[in-house]
């Protein structure tokens, strides 16, 4: 049996509220964008895809040993961006200031997954919160608004990383915490 899994930093309600209020500034435009729900706002630290459930206990044990030595950290949300770029945005996101602890978490998770035979993407880890997915052609004026948008940075304390399970139903995907990994108290 296989489950669709990923590792994530789940954000506090306060932080998700702040991000959601930023998203509200764009929702009044009639652009073909599917905005993320409040409950789904998170930072994906490693996407695993559909993995065999038999490897999950091994993965959990390996990740537990790696993450328990990494200290909790503060991240600074500071920018709005788009993948692959603002010329042809497919994903709209809120990014964080460079943070060595979050980067290390991403590398450790990828290492643990690779060691047990889970294929991981080779691209660089770019910590962000996806806020919208473009579902068609958006107007040049809206692209300009995205490109020029700025906000006052804000902080979130990261104390844990979660192994998440994604299940599809007729309304879309729902995320469930499979295992929580606490980071070391600083």
N, C-alpha and C positions, 0 to 999 in steps of 0.2 A: 504494500500500500504506500502511496505517496501523498505528501502534504506540501502545499505551497508555503514556503517559510522565508523569513528575513529577520535580520537583527535591526533593532531600532532604539533610538533614544526617544522615549515618550515624554512629552512636555507637560508641565504643570498646567492646570486650568487657567491660571493667571496669564501664563505665557501664550497659550492658545487663544485666549480672549484678545490679547494684544495683537496677535497676528490676524485674527479674524476681523478685528476693527480696521486693520490696514487693507484687507481684502474688500471690505465694504466700499471703499473708495472706488473700486473698479467695477463692482457688480451692477451699477446703474447703467452702464454702457451695454448696448445690445450687440455684444460680440459673441462669436461661437466658442465660448470657453466653458468648460465644466469645472466649476469651482469646488475645491475639496470641502468636505464636511468638517465641522468643528472637531468631531471625535477622531478623525483620521490624520490630524496634523501631527507630524512626527519627523524625526531625522532618521532616514534609513542609513545604517552604518555598514550593512552588507546584505545584498539580495542573494538568496540561495536558490530560488526557483523551486521546482517540484523535486523534493528529495525523498528518498526511501525512509520510512519511519524507523527502520532498523538501525540507522546510523545516528539518530537523534540523541540517544543516551551517551554515545561515545563523544559526539560533538559537545554536548552539555558539559561533560566532565572536563574536556580539554579547555573549553572556553572559561569555565569556572576558575581553573588554575591560573589562566593568563590574566583574567580581568580583576581578580581579587587583589593583585598587587598594584593596580593602577588607581591613583587617587582621584577623588571626585574633583570636578573643575567647574569653572564658570565659563559660559560661552556668551559672546556678544553678537546679537543680531544687528546687522548694519547695512544690508544692501538688498536691492531687488534685482533679479536677473532672469535670464531666459536660456533654455537649451533648445537647439544648439547655439543660437545667438538671437539678438533682437531683430535681425533682418528677416529671419524665418523662425519665429518662436513656436515651439511645440509644447514646452513645459515652462510655466512661470513659477519662480521660486523666491524665497527669502533666504539670503545667505548669511553665514556667520564669519566673523573675523578669524583669521588663522589661529588654530588652537592645537598645540602639539599633543595634548592628551587625547583629543578626539581623533586626530590622525593616527596615533598609536593604537587606539581601540580598533579603528578600521583595519590597520595592518595585522594586528593580532587575530582578529576574527577571520580575515582572509587566509592567514597561515593555518589556523585550526581547521578550517573547512577544506583547504587544499590537502592537508596531511591525511585526511580520511577519504579523499577521492571526490570531493564535491568541486565541480568546476566553478571558478569565480572569474568575474570580469577582470581584465588586465588594466583597465583604464584607471587613472588617478581618482582617488576618493575626494569628492567635492561636497563637504557637508552643507546641507540645505534642507529647507522645508518646502515641499511642493505645495503650491497654493492653487494652481489651476492647470488644466490641460486643454490646449487649443484643439478645437474639433473642426476647423475650417479656416478660411481666409479672414484675417482680421485687418481692420482698416489701418492705413498709414498713420492717421491721427492718434489712434489708440497705441500703436507701437511707439510713437513719440512720447506719449504720456508715460508708458512703462519705462522707456529709456531715461526720461528726465525725472522720474519719481525718486524722492528721497524721504527718509524718515529719521527721527531721533533714535539712535541705537538704544537697545535695551538688553538686559542681562537675564540669563537663566542658569541656575545651578544644576549640574548634571551629577546625580548620585547613583544612577543605575543604567544598565543596558538590558533590553528585553529581547528574547527570542520570540518572534511573533508568527502566528499562523494566519494565513489569509484564506477565507472561504468565500466562494462566489455563490450568490443567489440571484434571483430575478431582478433585484433592485441594485445590484452591484456587489462590490466586495466588502466584507466585514473582517476586522482584525481582532484577534484574540491573543492575549499574552500566554505563551506556552511555559516560559521560564524567565524569571527575573534574576539578574546578576548584579549584586550591589558592588559599587566601587569602594575602595578603601577610603575611610574618613581621613581627611588631612588635618 
